[in-house]
Amino acid sequence: MGLASLLMGIATGLCFYLFSATWKGAVFHHRWHWFSIQTGATTLQFSVGIYLDHITSLMLCLITCIGWLIYLYSIPFMQKERGLLRYFAFLSLFIVTMVGLTLADNLLVLFIFWELVGFTSYLLIGFWYQRESDAQASKKAFLINKLGDIGLLVGLLILWSELGSFDLLRLQALASTLHDFQSHRWMTVAGLCLLGGIIAKSAQFPLFNWLPSAMVAPTPVSALIHAATMVAAGVYLLTRIAVLLPTAVHLLVAFIGSSTAFMGAYAAVTQYNIKQVLAYATISQLGYMVMAMGVGAYSAGLFHLTTHAFFKACLFLCVGAVTFFMRQQCNEKVDVQDMRSMGGLRKEMPLVFGAYLVAALALVGLPFFSGFLSKKAILTWALAWAQAHAHTHNYLFYLVPLLGFATSFLTVVYIGRQGILVFMGESRWQSKQAERKASHHKYKMPFLMQTSIVILALLSLGIFYNLQSLDFTYSWLLKSLEKAINIVPSSTPSGVMPTPTTQKIVSISLSIIIFIGFVLIATRFKLLTHKLSVIQSKPLASFEKLSLYGWYLDRAVYFMARSVFSFSKLIAKFDQKVVNGLIHIGGRSYVGGGNMVAWFDRKLVDGMVHLTASVLARMGAMSRSLQDGNLQGYILWTLVSVLLLLLVSFLTATPNLLLKSF
């Protein structure tokens, strides 16, 4: 554990060195020959290479930095768990596969690491595989991701058949030189197939229901792969292939992202499991990133990926510290992840409460925090994108920024609700702890856990990204990304750029929405001063059930699975009763015909053969009897023969004599 953490710290330092080098304009690209395929007179060459630019170095810093902090956090958090070495081995393997995915310079190698990321996440989600729920959740995540990966593979094959290359730089060059590229129907099909893989990996509608189930994994795993790295792989791939996507696919990406952002935020509002709230929050924020890619705000999407990685990892680690505390202080009957069993923890865990507050304010997008900068950039681009399309009198495009603003409001509601349930009010977990001693000492969190949480909280502050007072200007990171990413989005009309007026409108709107959300959540949760039984007995309305059950996606998947199983059983019965029945009838007919032919062959054909043989045998026996060496016998047979000859001669001559007499 110590050696792994040390090596990860060294890797983090090296990645930040590469970050500083590439941010000055350096690009590193090296390629090796991999293998060749001979097809007739043509030889297909495949290579494997490393491509390091601004985007790659940024992703490497996120993966290694957050991975290192997760390593440090996991040492005390997982020290009493069985299989600790297996845990760190799986964690290291996951980080290696993510690094390989990020450094790949062609889609074939990227797809290989893409699959390995899915496999290692399956191992980490099912770390406690002895539990049935964990095993089922890991299989669910694996299968849903494989469903999207089938589309991704088909898309790659179409790209190869149409363009003859997997190399990212060559594909981008071809996309910029071919005039009919965007209108090619096969490129639209390829774009939709590639989008399927991205939707599954980055938990977008309708394939996001695996992410809440994956929260059964250890909390550090959730912080790493479900907040900062694995789910961001789809957004990273979308950035790399954005130039290959036609206009129709870009529009679909924008609407899917905005819909997912709203649906995830709405589902988080009524959850009571502390990790489920953050799972749906992750889905919502990933929707923001995908929406940004759809409207052409690639730099803003990557910027939000960066800020989200830090404040969401901080939130997960704070939640992990809370459950760590609850496991130590409460008896086994208490559900340590049920927020209704908590309350008043700000007094027990002031440092965690402070870090949680900073990360939560960054999540809602309050000014002076990192989330405000990235959210403002995305919503500004989305509003400018909708205004640019409004000249066609198609106001449906305004739905994208409208859903984005609605998501911001719901974000305040669900994260404020979680903070109040966990940290504010009176401690409800005391009433469930019958074995608690009166001489309870104040809880002290392990130093390594404190260190990871504090660093991530500091990285969630807006000042780290160069926020200049109340000017609300872009950060240095966003400016650098805008200069580094030279992608002309096909879905954005030419000349569309966010104006200062649009930026001010978005900034003011975000501030008003956040203020209204805080007022609403503060007045709504006066109920928390009541007893736990009062909170649990409140009936749920239909719209609350829609949120609590995650838009019933699990039930929809279950219904489709049952439908498929029922249809499969119907097909099996049809095969068994009809197809197999016809086959059995045909078989019986063939058997009956064969029996008849066998009887004919045995009774008639073989009978004639046997009769002939018997007659000949008897004739042979009779002939042998004539040659027995007895002289009297020979004389007798000679006499008989002469008499027969005379008889025959007489019989043949008599008709002739009679005829002459007449």
C-alpha positions as CSV (number, residue, x, y, z in Angstrom):
1,M,0.0,0.0,0.0
2,G,2.8,2.4,0.9
3,L,4.8,1.5,-2.2
4,A,1.8,1.9,-4.4
5,S,0.9,5.3,-2.9
6,L,4.6,6.4,-3.3
7,L,4.7,5.4,-7.0
8,M,1.4,7.0,-7.7
9,G,2.7,10.2,-6.1
10,I,5.7,10.1,-8.4
11,A,3.4,9.5,-11.4
12,T,1.4,12.5,-10.4
13,G,4.4,14.7,-10.3
14,L,5.5,13.5,-13.7
15,C,2.1,14.2,-15.1
16,F,2.1,17.7,-13.8
17,Y,5.5,18.2,-15.4
18,L,4.1,17.0,-18.8
19,F,1.1,19.3,-18.2
20,S,3.4,22.4,-17.8
21,A,5.3,21.3,-20.9
22,T,2.3,20.8,-23.2
23,W,0.6,24.0,-22.0
24,K,3.5,25.9,-23.5
25,G,2.6,24.5,-26.9
26,A,4.6,21.3,-27.1
27,V,2.9,18.2,-28.6
28,F,4.5,14.7,-28.3
29,H,3.5,12.0,-30.8
30,H,5.3,8.8,-31.3
31,R,4.1,5.7,-33.2
32,W,5.3,2.1,-33.5
33,H,4.4,-0.6,-36.0
34,W,2.1,-3.1,-34.4
35,F,1.0,-5.7,-37.0
36,S,0.2,-6.1,-40.7
37,I,-2.6,-7.9,-42.5
38,Q,-2.1,-9.2,-46.1
39,T,-5.2,-8.9,-48.2
40,G,-4.4,-9.9,-51.8
41,A,-2.1,-7.3,-53.2
42,T,-2.7,-4.9,-50.4
43,T,-1.0,-4.8,-47.0
44,L,-2.8,-3.2,-44.1
45,Q,-0.5,-1.6,-41.6
46,F,-1.6,-1.1,-38.0
47,S,0.3,1.0,-35.5
48,V,0.2,1.8,-31.8
49,G,1.3,5.2,-30.6
50,I,1.3,7.8,-27.8
51,Y,-0.3,11.2,-28.5
52,L,0.3,13.9,-25.8
53,D,-1.3,17.3,-26.2
54,H,-3.2,19.7,-24.0
55,I,-6.3,17.5,-23.5
56,T,-4.2,14.4,-22.9
57,S,-2.0,16.1,-20.2
58,L,-5.1,17.5,-18.5
59,M,-6.7,14.1,-18.3
60,L,-3.5,12.5,-17.1
61,C,-3.2,15.0,-14.3
62,L,-6.8,14.4,-13.2
63,I,-6.4,10.6,-13.3
64,T,-3.1,10.5,-11.4
65,C,-3.8,13.3,-8.9
66,I,-7.2,12.1,-7.8
67,G,-6.0,8.5,-8.0
68,W,-3.1,9.4,-5.6
69,L,-5.5,11.1,-3.1
70,I,-7.8,8.0,-3.3
71,Y,-4.8,5.8,-2.6
72,L,-4.0,7.8,0.6
73,Y,-7.6,7.9,1.6
74,S,-8.1,4.2,1.1
75,I,-5.2,3.1,3.5
76,P,-7.1,3.9,6.7
77,F,-10.6,3.6,5.1
78,M,-10.1,0.0,3.9
79,Q,-7.5,-1.2,6.5
80,K,-10.0,-3.6,8.3
81,E,-11.4,-5.0,5.1
82,R,-10.5,-8.4,3.7
83,G,-8.8,-8.5,0.3
84,L,-6.9,-5.3,0.8
85,L,-4.1,-6.2,-1.6
86,R,-6.7,-7.3,-4.2
87,Y,-8.3,-3.9,-3.8
88,F,-5.1,-2.0,-4.4
89,A,-4.2,-4.3,-7.3
90,F,-7.6,-3.6,-9.0
91,L,-7.3,0.1,-8.3
92,S,-3.8,0.2,-9.9
93,L,-5.0,-1.8,-12.9
94,F,-7.9,0.6,-13.4
95,I,-5.6,3.6,-13.4
96,V,-3.2,2.0,-15.8
97,T,-6.1,1.3,-18.2
98,M,-7.4,4.8,-17.9
99,V,-3.9,6.2,-18.7
100,G,-3.7,3.9,-21.7
101,L,-7.1,5.1,-23.0
102,T,-6.0,8.7,-22.6
103,L,-2.6,8.3,-24.4
104,A,-3.9,6.2,-27.4
105,D,-3.4,7.9,-30.7
106,N,-5.9,5.7,-32.7
107,L,-9.3,4.4,-32.1
108,L,-8.4,0.7,-32.2
109,V,-6.0,1.0,-29.2
110,L,-8.4,3.3,-27.5
111,F,-11.2,0.7,-27.9
112,I,-8.9,-2.0,-26.3
113,F,-8.3,0.1,-23.2
114,W,-12.0,1.2,-23.3
115,E,-12.9,-2.5,-22.8
116,L,-10.2,-2.9,-20.1
117,V,-11.6,0.0,-18.2
118,G,-15.0,-1.6,-18.2
119,F,-13.6,-4.9,-17.0
120,T,-11.6,-3.3,-14.2
121,S,-14.6,-1.3,-13.1
122,Y,-16.5,-4.5,-13.0
123,L,-13.9,-5.9,-10.6
124,L,-14.0,-2.8,-8.4
125,I,-17.8,-2.5,-8.3
126,G,-18.0,-6.2,-7.2
127,F,-15.2,-6.0,-4.7
128,W,-17.4,-7.4,-2.0
129,Y,-18.6,-10.1,-4.4
130,Q,-19.7,-12.3,-1.5
131,R,-22.8,-10.0,-1.2
132,E,-25.5,-10.8,-3.7
133,S,-26.4,-7.2,-4.3
134,D,-22.8,-6.2,-5.1
135,A,-22.4,-9.1,-7.5
136,Q,-25.6,-8.2,-9.3
137,A,-24.6,-4.5,-9.5
138,S,-21.2,-5.3,-11.0
139,K,-22.9,-7.6,-13.6
140,K,-25.5,-4.9,-14.4
141,A,-22.8,-2.3,-14.9
142,F,-20.8,-4.6,-17.1
143,L,-23.7,-5.8,-19.3
144,I,-25.1,-2.3,-19.9
145,N,-21.6,-1.0,-20.8
146,K,-21.2,-4.0,-23.2
147,L,-24.5,-3.0,-24.8
148,G,-23.1,0.4,-25.6
149,D,-19.7,-1.1,-26.6
150,I,-21.3,-3.2,-29.3
151,G,-22.4,0.1,-30.9
152,L,-19.0,1.6,-30.5
153,L,-17.4,-1.4,-32.2
154,V,-19.8,-1.2,-35.1
155,G,-19.1,2.5,-35.5
156,L,-15.4,1.8,-35.6
157,L,-15.8,-0.8,-38.3
158,I,-17.9,1.6,-40.4
159,L,-15.2,4.3,-40.0
160,W,-12.6,1.8,-41.2
161,S,-14.7,0.7,-44.2
162,E,-15.4,4.3,-45.2
163,L,-12.2,6.0,-44.4
164,G,-9.7,3.2,-44.1
165,S,-8.0,4.3,-40.9
166,F,-8.3,4.3,-37.1
167,D,-5.7,7.1,-36.6
168,L,-7.3,10.1,-34.9
169,L,-5.2,12.7,-36.6
170,R,-5.8,11.2,-40.0
171,L,-9.5,10.9,-39.4
172,Q,-9.7,14.6,-38.3
173,A,-7.7,15.6,-41.4
174,L,-10.1,13.6,-43.7
175,A,-13.1,15.1,-42.0
176,S,-11.8,18.6,-42.7
177,T,-10.9,18.0,-46.3
178,L,-13.9,15.9,-47.5
179,H,-16.7,18.3,-48.6
180,D,-19.5,15.7,-48.5
181,F,-18.3,14.2,-45.2
182,Q,-21.1,15.5,-43.0
183,S,-23.8,14.5,-45.5
184,H,-22.6,10.9,-46.0
185,R,-25.3,8.6,-44.6
186,W,-22.8,6.0,-43.4
187,M,-21.0,8.7,-41.3
188,T,-24.3,9.5,-39.7
189,V,-24.8,5.8,-38.9
190,A,-21.2,5.6,-37.6
191,G,-21.7,8.6,-35.4
192,L,-24.9,7.2,-33.9
193,C,-23.1,3.9,-33.2
194,L,-20.2,5.7,-31.5
195,L,-22.6,7.7,-29.5
196,G,-24.1,4.5,-28.2
197,G,-20.8,3.6,-26.5
198,I,-20.4,7.1,-25.1
199,I,-24.0,7.1,-23.7
200,A,-23.4,3.8,-21.9
201,K,-19.9,4.7,-20.5
202,S,-20.9,8.2,-19.4
203,A,-24.3,7.2,-18.0
204,Q,-26.6,9.2,-20.3
205,F,-30.2,8.6,-20.9
206,P,-31.5,5.9,-21.4
207,L,-28.5,3.9,-20.1
208,F,-27.7,5.7,-16.9
209,N,-29.4,3.3,-14.5
210,W,-26.3,1.2,-13.9
211,L,-24.5,4.1,-12.1
212,P,-26.7,4.3,-9.0
213,S,-26.5,0.5,-8.6
214,A,-22.7,0.7,-8.8
215,M,-22.7,2.7,-5.6
216,V,-22.4,-0.6,-3.7
217,A,-18.6,-0.4,-4.4
218,P,-16.3,1.0,-1.7
219,T,-16.7,4.8,-1.4
220,P,-13.1,5.5,-2.6
221,V,-13.9,3.5,-5.8
222,S,-17.0,5.5,-6.3
223,A,-15.0,8.7,-5.9
224,L,-12.4,7.6,-8.5
225,I,-14.3,5.8,-11.2
226,H,-17.8,7.1,-10.9
227,A,-17.0,10.8,-10.4
228,A,-13.6,11.6,-11.9
229,T,-12.3,9.1,-14.4
230,M,-14.3,6.2,-15.9
231,V,-17.6,8.1,-16.5
232,A,-15.5,10.9,-18.0
233,A,-14.0,8.6,-20.6
234,G,-17.1,9.0,-22.8
235,V,-16.8,12.8,-22.7
236,Y,-13.1,12.5,-23.5
237,L,-13.8,10.3,-26.5
238,L,-16.6,12.6,-27.6
239,T,-14.0,15.5,-27.7
240,R,-11.7,13.4,-29.8
241,I,-14.3,12.3,-32.4
242,A,-16.4,15.5,-32.4
243,V,-15.2,16.5,-35.8
244,L,-16.3,13.2,-37.2
245,L,-19.9,13.6,-36.1
246,P,-22.5,15.0,-38.5
247,T,-24.9,17.8,-37.7
248,A,-27.8,15.5,-36.8
249,V,-25.6,13.6,-34.3
250,H,-24.5,16.9,-32.7
251,L,-28.1,18.0,-32.2
252,L,-28.9,14.6,-30.7
253,V,-26.0,14.9,-28.3
254,A,-27.2,18.3,-27.2
255,F,-30.7,17.1,-26.4
256,I,-29.6,13.9,-24.8
257,G,-27.1,15.7,-22.6
258,S,-29.6,18.4,-21.4
259,S,-32.3,15.7,-20.8
260,T,-29.9,13.6,-18.8
261,A,-28.8,16.6,-16.7
262,F,-32.4,17.4,-15.8
263,M,-33.4,13.7,-15.2
264,G,-30.4,13.0,-13.0
265,A,-31.0,16.1,-10.9
266,Y,-34.7,15.4,-10.5
267,A,-34.0,11.8,-9.5
268,A,-31.6,13.0,-6.8
269,V,-34.1,15.2,-5.1
270,T,-36.0,12.4,-3.2
271,Q,-33.2,9.8,-2.6
272,Y,-32.4,8.8,1.0
273,N,-29.3,6.8,0.4
274,I,-26.4,9.2,0.8
275,K,-24.4,7.7,-2.1
276,Q,-27.4,7.5,-4.4
277,V,-27.8,11.2,-4.2
278,L,-24.3,11.7,-5.4
279,A,-24.7,9.0,-8.1
280,Y,-27.6,10.9,-9.6
281,A,-25.7,14.1,-9.2
282,T,-22.9,12.6,-11.2
283,I,-25.3,11.6,-13.9
284,S,-26.7,15.2,-14.0
285,Q,-23.2,16.8,-14.2
286,L,-22.2,14.4,-17.0
287,G,-25.3,15.5,-18.8
288,Y,-23.9,19.1,-18.6
289,M,-20.6,17.9,-20.2
290,V,-22.3,16.0,-23.0
291,M,-24.7,19.0,-23.6
292,A,-21.6,21.2,-23.9
293,M,-20.2,18.9,-26.6
294,G,-23.4,19.0,-28.5
295,V,-23.6,22.8,-28.6
296,G,-20.0,23.1,-29.6
297,A,-18.6,24.2,-26.2
298,Y,-15.8,21.6,-26.2
299,S,-13.5,23.7,-24.0
300,A,-16.3,24.4,-21.5
301,G,-17.2,20.8,-21.4
302,L,-13.6,19.7,-20.6
303,F,-13.3,22.5,-18.1
304,H,-16.4,21.3,-16.3
305,L,-15.0,17.8,-16.5
306,T,-12.0,19.1,-14.6
307,T,-13.8,21.1,-11.9
308,H,-16.4,18.3,-11.5
309,A,-13.7,15.7,-10.9
310,F,-12.4,17.6,-7.9
311,F,-15.5,18.8,-6.2
312,K,-17.4,15.5,-6.8
313,A,-14.5,13.4,-5.6
314,C,-14.4,15.6,-2.5
315,L,-18.1,15.0,-1.9
316,F,-17.7,11.3,-2.2
317,L,-14.8,11.2,0.2
318,C,-16.8,13.4,2.7
319,V,-19.6,10.9,2.4
320,G,-17.1,8.1,2.9
321,A,-15.9,9.8,6.1
322,V,-19.5,10.0,7.3
323,T,-20.2,6.4,6.7
324,F,-16.8,5.5,8.3
325,F,-17.9,7.4,11.4
326,M,-21.4,5.8,11.4
327,R,-19.9,2.3,11.2
328,Q,-17.7,3.0,14.2
329,Q,-20.3,4.8,16.4
330,C,-23.5,3.0,15.6
331,N,-24.7,-0.6,16.1
332,E,-25.2,-3.0,13.3
333,K,-28.9,-2.3,13.1
334,V,-28.4,1.2,11.8
335,D,-28.2,1.7,8.0
336,V,-25.0,3.8,7.8
337,Q,-26.0,5.1,4.4
338,D,-29.5,6.2,5.1
339,M,-29.6,10.0,5.6
340,R,-32.7,9.7,7.8
341,S,-30.4,8.0,10.4
342,M,-27.9,10.8,10.5
343,G,-28.2,14.5,11.4
344,G,-26.1,16.8,13.6
345,L,-22.8,15.5,12.3
346,R,-21.4,19.1,11.8
347,K,-20.6,19.0,15.5
348,E,-18.9,15.6,15.4
349,M,-17.1,16.2,12.1
350,P,-16.4,19.9,11.6
351,L,-13.6,19.4,9.1
352,V,-15.7,17.1,6.9
353,F,-18.6,19.5,7.1
354,G,-16.4,22.4,6.0
355,A,-15.0,20.5,3.1
356,Y,-18.5,19.2,2.1
357,L,-19.8,22.7,2.2
358,V,-17.1,24.0,-0.2
359,A,-17.6,21.1,-2.6
360,A,-21.4,21.4,-2.5
361,L,-21.2,25.2,-3.2
362,A,-18.9,24.3,-6.2
363,L,-21.5,21.8,-7.3
364,V,-24.4,24.2,-7.3
365,G,-22.3,26.8,-9.1
366,L,-22.1,29.6,-6.5
367,P,-19.8,32.5,-7.6
368,F,-16.2,32.3,-6.4
369,F,-16.3,28.5,-6.7
370,S,-15.1,26.3,-9.5
371,G,-18.4,25.0,-10.6
372,F,-19.7,28.5,-11.3
373,L,-17.0,29.1,-13.9
374,S,-17.6,25.9,-15.8
375,K,-21.4,25.9,-15.5
376,K,-21.5,29.5,-16.7
377,A,-19.4,28.7,-19.7
378,I,-21.6,25.8,-20.7
379,L,-24.9,27.6,-20.2
380,T,-23.6,30.7,-22.0
381,W,-22.6,28.6,-25.0
382,A,-26.0,26.7,-24.9
383,L,-27.9,30.0,-24.8
384,A,-25.9,31.4,-27.7
385,W,-26.4,28.2,-29.6
386,A,-30.1,28.4,-29.1
387,Q,-30.2,32.0,-30.2
388,A,-28.3,31.2,-33.3
389,H,-30.8,28.5,-34.3
390,A,-33.8,30.7,-33.4
391,H,-33.6,32.6,-36.7
392,T,-35.2,29.6,-38.3
393,H,-38.2,30.1,-36.0
394,N,-37.4,26.8,-34.4
395,Y,-37.6,27.6,-30.7
396,L,-37.3,24.0,-29.7
397,F,-33.5,24.6,-29.4
398,Y,-34.2,26.9,-26.3
399,L,-35.2,23.7,-24.5
400,V,-31.5,22.8,-24.1
401,P,-30.5,25.9,-22.1
402,L,-33.8,25.9,-20.3
403,L,-33.2,22.3,-19.1
404,G,-29.7,23.4,-18.1
405,F,-31.0,26.2,-15.9
406,A,-33.7,23.9,-14.4
407,T,-31.0,21.5,-13.5
408,S,-29.1,24.2,-11.7
409,F,-32.1,24.9,-9.6
410,L,-32.7,21.2,-8.8
411,T,-29.0,20.9,-7.9
412,V,-29.4,23.4,-5.1
413,V,-32.4,21.5,-3.9
414,Y,-30.9,18.0,-3.7
415,I,-27.5,18.9,-2.4
416,G,-29.0,21.3,0.2
417,R,-31.4,18.6,1.2
418,Q,-28.5,16.2,1.7
419,G,-26.4,18.6,3.6
420,I,-29.3,19.4,6.0
421,L,-30.2,15.8,6.5
422,V,-26.7,14.7,7.2
423,F,-25.1,17.6,9.1
424,M,-27.8,19.9,10.4
425,G,-30.5,19.5,13.0
426,E,-30.3,17.1,15.9
427,S,-28.5,13.8,15.7
428,R,-31.1,11.1,14.9
429,W,-28.5,8.3,14.9
430,Q,-28.3,8.5,18.7
431,S,-31.8,7.3,19.1
432,K,-30.9,4.1,17.2
433,Q,-27.7,3.4,19.2
434,A,-28.8,1.6,22.3
435,E,-25.3,0.4,23.0
436,R,-23.7,3.9,23.0
437,K,-21.9,4.7,26.2
438,A,-22.4,8.0,28.0
439,S,-18.6,8.6,28.1
440,H,-18.4,9.0,24.3
441,H,-15.2,10.6,23.2
442,K,-15.0,13.0,20.3
443,Y,-14.4,11.3,17.0
444,K,-11.1,11.9,15.2
445,M,-10.7,11.1,11.6
446,P,-7.4,9.5,10.3
447,F,-4.8,12.0,9.0
448,L,-4.6,10.6,5.5
449,M,-8.4,10.8,5.1
450,Q,-8.3,14.4,6.3
451,T,-5.4,15.3,3.9
452,S,-7.2,14.0,0.8
453,I,-10.5,15.7,1.7
454,V,-8.8,19.1,2.4
455,I,-6.8,19.1,-0.9
456,L,-9.8,18.3,-3.0
457,A,-11.8,21.0,-1.2
458,L,-9.1,23.6,-1.9
459,L,-9.1,22.5,-5.6
460,S,-12.9,23.2,-5.6
461,L,-12.4,26.9,-4.9
462,G,-12.7,29.3,-7.8
463,I,-9.6,31.2,-6.9
464,F,-7.5,28.2,-7.9
465,Y,-8.8,28.8,-11.5
466,N,-8.0,32.5,-11.4
467,L,-11.4,34.0,-10.7
468,Q,-10.8,37.8,-10.7
469,S,-13.0,39.3,-8.0
470,L,-16.6,40.1,-9.3
471,D,-15.5,40.4,-12.9
472,F,-16.7,36.8,-13.7
473,T,-14.1,36.4,-16.4
474,Y,-13.0,33.1,-17.7
475,S,-10.3,31.2,-15.9
476,W,-6.8,30.6,-17.2
477,L,-7.6,26.9,-17.7
478,L,-10.7,27.7,-19.8
479,K,-8.8,30.3,-21.9
480,S,-6.0,27.8,-22.5
481,L,-8.5,25.1,-23.6
482,E,-10.2,27.5,-26.0
483,K,-6.9,28.2,-27.7
484,A,-5.8,24.5,-27.7
485,I,-9.1,23.0,-29.1
486,N,-9.4,23.9,-32.8
487,I,-12.7,22.1,-33.5
488,V,-15.4,23.7,-35.7
489,P,-18.6,22.1,-34.4
490,S,-20.9,21.2,-37.3
491,S,-24.0,21.8,-35.2
492,T,-23.1,25.4,-34.5
493,P,-23.9,28.0,-37.2
494,S,-20.8,29.9,-38.4
495,G,-19.9,33.0,-36.4
496,V,-21.7,31.9,-33.3
497,M,-19.9,33.0,-30.1
498,P,-21.2,33.9,-26.7
499,T,-21.4,37.7,-26.3
500,P,-20.6,39.6,-23.1
501,T,-24.4,40.3,-22.8
502,T,-25.2,36.6,-22.9
503,Q,-22.5,35.9,-20.3
504,K,-24.0,38.6,-17.9
505,I,-27.5,37.2,-18.4
506,V,-26.3,33.7,-17.6
507,S,-24.3,34.9,-14.5
508,I,-27.3,36.8,-13.1
509,S,-29.7,34.0,-13.9
510,L,-27.5,31.4,-12.1
511,S,-27.2,33.6,-9.1
512,I,-30.9,34.2,-8.9
513,I,-31.7,30.5,-9.3
514,I,-29.2,29.5,-6.6
515,F,-30.7,32.1,-4.2
516,I,-34.3,30.9,-4.8
517,G,-33.1,27.3,-4.4
518,F,-31.5,28.1,-1.0
519,V,-34.6,29.9,0.2
520,L,-36.8,27.0,-0.8
521,I,-34.7,24.3,0.8
522,A,-34.3,26.3,4.0
523,T,-38.0,26.7,4.4
524,R,-38.9,23.2,3.3
525,F,-36.7,21.4,5.7
526,K,-38.1,22.7,9.0
527,L,-39.5,19.2,9.2
528,L,-36.1,18.0,10.2
529,T,-36.6,19.1,13.8
530,H,-39.3,16.4,14.1
531,K,-38.8,12.8,14.9
532,L,-37.6,10.2,12.4
533,S,-40.9,8.4,12.3
534,V,-42.6,11.6,11.1
535,I,-40.2,11.9,8.2
536,Q,-40.7,8.3,7.2
537,S,-44.5,8.4,7.4
538,K,-44.9,11.2,4.9
539,P,-46.7,9.8,1.8
540,L,-45.1,10.3,-1.6
541,A,-46.9,11.9,-4.5
542,S,-46.7,10.5,-8.0
543,F,-44.0,13.0,-9.1
544,E,-42.0,12.2,-6.0
545,K,-42.2,8.5,-6.8
546,L,-40.9,9.3,-10.3
547,S,-37.9,10.8,-8.7
548,L,-37.4,8.2,-6.0
549,Y,-37.4,5.3,-8.5
550,G,-35.1,7.0,-10.9
551,W,-37.7,7.6,-13.7
552,Y,-38.5,3.9,-13.4
553,L,-35.7,3.1,-15.7
554,D,-34.8,0.0,-13.7
555,R,-38.4,-1.2,-14.0
556,A,-38.4,-0.4,-17.7
557,V,-35.2,-2.4,-18.1
558,Y,-36.7,-5.2,-16.0
559,F,-39.9,-5.1,-18.1
560,M,-37.9,-5.3,-21.3
561,A,-35.8,-8.1,-19.9
562,R,-39.0,-10.0,-18.8
563,S,-40.5,-9.3,-22.3
564,V,-37.4,-10.7,-23.9
565,F,-37.4,-13.7,-21.6
566,S,-41.1,-14.3,-22.3
567,F,-40.6,-13.9,-26.0
568,S,-37.6,-16.3,-25.7
569,K,-39.8,-18.8,-23.9
570,L,-42.5,-18.5,-26.6
571,I,-39.9,-19.1,-29.3
572,A,-38.5,-22.0,-27.3
573,K,-42.0,-23.5,-27.0
574,F,-42.6,-22.9,-30.7
575,D,-39.3,-24.6,-31.5
576,Q,-40.1,-27.5,-29.1
577,K,-43.7,-28.0,-30.2
578,V,-43.8,-27.0,-33.8
579,V,-40.3,-27.1,-35.3
580,N,-39.2,-30.1,-33.2
581,G,-42.7,-31.7,-33.9
582,L,-42.2,-31.4,-37.6
583,I,-38.7,-32.7,-37.4
584,H,-40.0,-35.7,-35.3
585,I,-42.8,-36.3,-37.8
586,G,-40.3,-36.2,-40.6
587,G,-38.0,-38.5,-38.7
588,R,-40.8,-41.0,-38.0
589,S,-41.7,-40.9,-41.6
590,Y,-38.2,-41.6,-42.6
591,V,-38.0,-44.4,-40.0
592,G,-41.2,-45.9,-41.3
593,G,-40.1,-45.7,-44.9
594,G,-36.8,-47.2,-43.9
595,N,-38.5,-50.1,-42.1
596,M,-40.6,-50.8,-45.2
597,V,-37.6,-50.8,-47.4
598,A,-35.8,-53.0,-44.9
599,W,-38.7,-55.4,-44.8
600,F,-38.9,-55.6,-48.6
601,D,-35.1,-56.1,-48.8
602,R,-35.2,-58.7,-46.0
603,K,-38.3,-60.6,-47.1
604,L,-38.3,-60.4,-50.9
605,V,-34.9,-59.5,-52.1
606,D,-33.1,-61.5,-49.5
607,G,-35.8,-64.3,-49.8
608,M,-35.3,-64.6,-53.6
609,V,-31.5,-64.8,-53.0
610,H,-31.9,-67.4,-50.3
611,L,-34.5,-69.4,-52.5
612,T,-32.1,-69.5,-55.5
613,A,-29.3,-70.5,-53.3
614,S,-31.4,-73.3,-51.7
615,V,-32.6,-74.6,-55.1
616,L,-29.1,-74.6,-56.5
617,A,-27.8,-76.3,-53.3
618,R,-30.4,-79.0,-53.7
619,M,-29.6,-79.5,-57.3
620,G,-26.0,-79.7,-56.4
621,A,-26.8,-82.3,-53.8
622,M,-28.8,-84.3,-56.3
623,S,-25.9,-84.0,-58.8
624,R,-23.5,-85.3,-56.2
625,S,-25.7,-88.2,-55.6
626,L,-25.3,-89.3,-59.2
627,Q,-21.6,-89.4,-58.7
628,D,-21.5,-91.8,-55.8
629,G,-19.3,-94.5,-57.5
630,N,-22.0,-97.3,-57.5
631,L,-22.0,-99.2,-60.9
632,Q,-25.6,-100.4,-60.6
633,G,-26.7,-96.9,-60.0
634,Y,-24.9,-95.6,-63.0
635,I,-26.6,-98.4,-65.1
636,L,-30.0,-97.5,-63.6
637,W,-29.6,-93.8,-64.3
638,T,-28.4,-94.6,-67.8
639,L,-31.5,-96.8,-68.4
640,V,-33.7,-94.0,-67.0
641,S,-32.1,-91.4,-69.2
642,V,-32.5,-93.6,-72.4
643,L,-36.2,-94.1,-71.5
644,L,-36.7,-90.4,-71.0
645,L,-35.0,-89.7,-74.3
646,L,-37.3,-92.2,-76.0
647,L,-40.3,-90.7,-74.3
648,V,-39.4,-87.2,-75.4
649,S,-38.7,-88.4,-79.0
650,F,-42.1,-90.1,-79.1
651,L,-43.9,-87.2,-77.8
652,T,-42.3,-84.8,-80.2
653,A,-42.9,-87.2,-83.2
654,T,-46.5,-88.1,-82.4
655,P,-48.0,-84.7,-83.4
656,N,-46.3,-84.7,-86.7
657,L,-47.6,-88.3,-87.5
658,L,-51.1,-87.3,-86.6
659,L,-51.0,-84.2,-88.9
660,K,-49.7,-86.4,-91.8
661,S,-52.5,-88.9,-91.3
662,F,-55.1,-86.2,-91.7
